């Protein structure tokens, strides 16, 4: 996945395009950049801003857009009217998701957009937005209204939506019981998503939020799912913020669950495999990765939904959750108990052509016959565990592949096992190419 960040350069890497590139990388996406302005700032103070020329801005955009397939764009700092109008002319005909983060003021005190350019921002940039993500302060500036009640929040969101944004998310609305909410206005629905308030002054949380938002939307998540993902990512980045310089802390998401990060990257790689839709079974696909020494499927990360076939493509439905998978996670749990080095697994459609490729490979292969399941196993619903145990009973080395040809009401299936998701993907490529 290629994601483009359009915005200002922050030498502290706390915000701006540097922050976005870090976030995109953590999601497993490739980050591209177009710089609108150079700032001089650190964790203690804000210095100068120098906007790039229209000529180099246009050249950056043309260079990126003509060479790469862009899956999503995030627009941050735009600074002046010339930048705004140039961006509009280059982006107005694109049919890809765009998240607009209307940065108006830096945490360290600098004004990030000229006052006289706000009108052009409303006229040209807001209509580009699939989602716009102002915080309370930014929403008030854009709408020229003051937030003082829930009704007014909705009124402000509707006013911004009328400027052309498809969806409006106003972040940082303080609530009761130490909660903080994001107000969401879609085309025909409104709601709030709340979380715990974190009392901390930091640099970069807004950028983290919008970067996570464009990643989720570009992965075909719903607006609600994208808001939840963005909120969780931003909150984690605040919790893990670090004091790098002499001033305020910089947000940091690097302490997030590396199991989640590795599996997410491999899922992104899996969905890009040519013609992979042909290998998705009727029950769809799940991809799992276990914590060390798992005791149950709750220790195994998987999709709460599935990787599903949509025509000649595949899309990821649901979020990565511990306990999110039942059958593939159960299979992994059984294999891991005997072979602790195996931490990952994915299920694929049973096809004779795939089995032929597997047999020609140097993989360690096993299978089991579901028609031989004892009645007590069928009644208890522990079919997968029974099958996998039987398949590896005499094995002294870990299996690469275990398959079965189905049974009454049961779809035949292939499960690929690996030490890590990356290792599992390598095996998938060998038998699906």
N, C-alpha and C positions, 0 to 999 in steps of 0.2 A: 504494500500500500504506500502511495506517495502523497504526502500532505504538505501543503504550501503555507508558510507563515509570512504574512505581509505586515511589516511593522518597523518599529524603531530598534536601534542597536543599544543595548545596555552593557557597558563594559564590566559591570559587576556580575553579569550573567544571572542576576536575580529575577529579571523580568525580560520583556521584549523577545526578540527572535532567538536569543541565546537560550532563554528559558524554554521556549517552544521546542527547539531542536532536542533539548534534553528529554522533554516529556515524550515527544514523538518516538525517540529512540527507545525509551523504556516500554512503549506500547508495541514495539516491534515494527514500527512504520519508518519509512525513509523521509526525513525532513528536508524540504527545500525552502529557500528564503529569498525574499525580495525586501531590501532595506529602503525605508522611506525617509529616515532621518538618523543622524548620529547624535547620541547624547553623551554628555560627560557627567557621570554620577557615580556615587559609591553608596555604602550602607549608612553614611552619616549625612550626606548633603547632595544637592543637585546643582550642577554647574551650568553647562551650555547646551544648546540644541542647534544643530545645523542641518537643515533639510537638504535632501539630495535634489539635483536638478531634474526637471521634467524629462530631459533627454536620457539620462542614465536610468531613471525610474522606468521609463517606457522600454528601454533596451533590456533591462533586467526581466521585466514581465514577458516580453516577446521571446527572450532566450529560454525561459523556463517553460512557457506554455507551448512552444513549438517542438520541444524536445522530449517532454515527459507527459505521461498520462497522469493527470492530477486527479486524485480521488476526493479531495476536499481542501477547502481554503479557509484559513483563519485570518481575519483582518484586525490588526491592533491599532497602534499609533499611526495616525495619518497627518497630523500637524497643521497643514494649510490647505487652502482651496485648490491650489494648482495640483497638489498631490491627489486630493479627493477626486477632482474631475478627470485626471489621467487614469486613475484606478477604475473609475466608472466606465470610461470608454473602452478599456481593455477587458473588463470582466462582465459587462452587462449581458452579453450573449451566451455566456457559459451556462451549461445545464448540469452543474455539480453543486453539492452542498457548500454553503458559505456561512461561517459563524463570525459575527461581528462583535468584537469586544471593544466597546466605546471608551477607550482610555482617555481620560480628561486631565487627570492629575496624578503625578507619581507619589508613592508613599513617602519619598524623601523630599517632597515639596515642590517639584517642578511642574509647570503647566505644559501638558503634552499636546494641546491643540490650541491654535489661536482663536480668541473669542469670535472674531469676525468669520471664522471658517465653520462654526457650528451650524449655521443655516445651510451651508452647502453639504455638510455631513448629513443633516436630516434629509436633504433633497436627493442626494446621490448615493450615499453609502448605505443608509438604512434600508432602502428598497432592494439592495442586493442580498439582504440577510435571510437565510433560511431560519436562523435563530440569532437574536441579539441578546447579549448577556450583561446589561448594565447593573451595577450595584445601586444601592439606595441613592447615593449622592449623584451618580451619573444619570439615573432615571429622572431625578428632579431637574437637573440641568437641561436634559433633552426635552422634557415635557413642559417646563416652566411651571410646574405644580409642586406642592409640598406634600410629602407623605405624612399623614397623621392618623390614618385609620385603614382598615382592610378595604373599605369601599374605595378610598382614594387610591390605594395600590392598584386596584383593578382599573380605575379610571385612567391612571397614568399609563398602565400597560396598554389599554385600548387606544390611547392617544398615540403612543409609539407605534403600535400595530398599524394604525391608519396612515402612518408615514411610509408604510410599505413593507415592514418586516413580517414574514409569515408567522413566526412564533416569537414571543417575548418572554424572557426569563429575568425577573428582577431578583437579584441575590441579596442575602444579608438582611432579611427582615426579622428584627428581634421579636421574639414571642415570650410566652410565660414559661416558668419552670426551667430557666436557663437554656431555652431552645432558640434556634435561629433557623429561619425558613427561606426557601426560594419560592416566589410566586410565579406560576407558569400560566401563560395565556396562549393556547393553541387556537386554531381557526374556529372550533366550535365547542371548546371546553376550557375550563380553568380549574386549577388546583394548587395546593402547596405541598412541598416536600420539605420536611423539617429534619433537623439533626441537632446534636449537642453543640452549644456555643463554646468556642475555644477562645479564651481571653488571652490574646497574644498579638503584639504588633509585629508584622512581618512584611517582607517584600517578595511579591510574586504569586500570591494565591489566586488573584484574578486571572493571570495568564495561565496558571495551571488548570483552572476551571474551564476556560474557553478552549484550551488545547485538548483537554479530555473530551469536551463536548463535540468538537469536530471529528475526533477519532471515532467516537461512538456512533455519530450520525453517518459517517462515511462507511461504517460497518453495518449500515441498514438497521440500526437500533431505532426504536420509537423515540419520540421526544421525551416521554416519561422515563424510559430506560436510560436515555442519554443524560438526563438531568441527575438521576440517581448515581450514575457512574461518575459524572463530573464532580458532584458534591462529595462523594466518598474519596475520590482522588485528591481533591483540593484539601479536604479535612486532614487526610493522611500527610499531605505535604506540609501543612501547618504544624501538625503534631511533631513531625520529624525535622522541623526547621533547625538550622544550624547557624552559629555565630562565626562567620567567616572573617568579617572585617571588624572595625571598631564600633560600628553602629548597630542598627536593628538586624535581626536574624533574617536569613534568606530561606525561603521554603525549600524543602528537600523531600523528594519522594523515593529516594534510593533505598530507604529501609523497608519499602513495601515488600510483601511476600514474594520472594524470588521464584517460588514454585509457580505462583500465579503469572509472573512475568515470563518465565520460560515457556509455560504452556500456551499463553496468549500468543507469543511469537510463533510457535509451531502451528497453531491453528491458523494464523494468518498465512503461513507458508502452505499449509494443506489446501486451503480454499483456492489458492492460485495455481495448483497443479492442473495441467492441461487435461480437459475431459474428465476431471475427477468426479463429476456428477454421475458418470456411468457406474461408479463404485459405491454409491450411496444406497443402502438397503431400504426396503419399505418402512422399517421401523426407525429409519434415519441413523445418523452416526453420532457417537460421543467419543471424546478424546479425553483421557484422564492422566493425572500425575499425582503420585502419592507423597505424603510426608514420610520421613524415615520411620521405620518400625510401626506401620499402621495397625491399629487394633480393630478398626471397623471401616465401613465405607465413608464414615464421617471424617476420616483422616485423608480421604482421597478427593482431590479437586477435579471437578468435571462441570460440564454445562448443565444448568438447570433446565435448559431446553435441549436443542440438538443442532447439529450441522445438517441442514435440510436441503433437499434438491428443489430448485425452482427453475423449471425449464432446463436449459443447458448450462445453468450456473448453480452454485451452492451458496447459501447464506447461513450466517451464524445466528441462531435464535436462542435467546436467553443469556444469562450471565454465568461467569465462572464462579462456582460455589462449592465449598466442601460438603460432600454428601449429595451433590447435584446429579450424580450418576448412580444408577442402581445395578444394572446388569454388567456393564463393562467394568465398573469399579469392583464388583464382586469377583469377576474373573481375575482381575489384577491382584486382589487381596489374597486369593488362593495361591496364585503363582508366587507372589512375594513371600508368603509364609515359608515356602520350600526353597525359593531362590531369592534371597533378600536384595540382590543387586538389581532386580527388575522393579522399576518404579512407574512405568508408563505403558499405556495400551490404547488401541483404537479399534473399532469394529468396522468392517467393510462388507459389501454385498458378496454373497457366495456366487461365483461364476466359474464354470469349467475352465475357461481361458485363464483366469487368475490362478486357479489351482495348478494348472499346467506350468505357469511361470514360477510358482512357488516351488514345485517339485524339481524344476530345472536349476533352481538356485542352490546355494549351499546352506540354506536355512535349516534349522532344526524344527521339524514339523511333527505335529501330532493331531489326532482327531478323536471324537467320541460319537457314539450312536445314541441319539436321544430316544429311539424306540425301545431301548433296553432299560430305561429309567424305571426303578421300582415304584410301585403305587404310592408308598409312603413319602417318597421324594416329591412326586407330582403333587400330592395333597398338601405337603408342607410348603411348596413353592420355592424349594431350594435347588431347582434344576441346574442353574448355572454352576453353582459350587460343586454339585455332584459330578457334572460333566467334566469340569476342569481338573478336579481331583483324579478322576479316572484317566484323563488324557496324559497326566504327568506322573502317574503312579510309579512307573519304572524308569523315569528320566533321572539322569545324574548331572545333566547340564540344562540350563534354562531353555525353554522353548522360544522360538522366534514367532511361530504361527501355530494356532490351534483352530481347527474348524469343525463344523458338524453339518450334516446334510438335512437338518430339520426333522420335524416330526409332526404329529397331528396338531394343526393349528400353530405350529412353530416354524418361523422362517429360518432357512439355513443361513449360516453366518461364518465369517472369517474374523478372527481377532489377531492383531499384530501386537507383539510385546517388545519392549525395549528398556534399556537402562534409563533413558531420558526421553522426553518428547522429541528432541532433535534426532536421537538415534532411531526412534520409531519412524519418524518421517523418512529417513534414509531407506528404511526397509520398505515403506509404502511406495516410494519412488521406483524401487527395483522391480516391483510386481505390478505396477500400474502403467509403466511407461510403454 
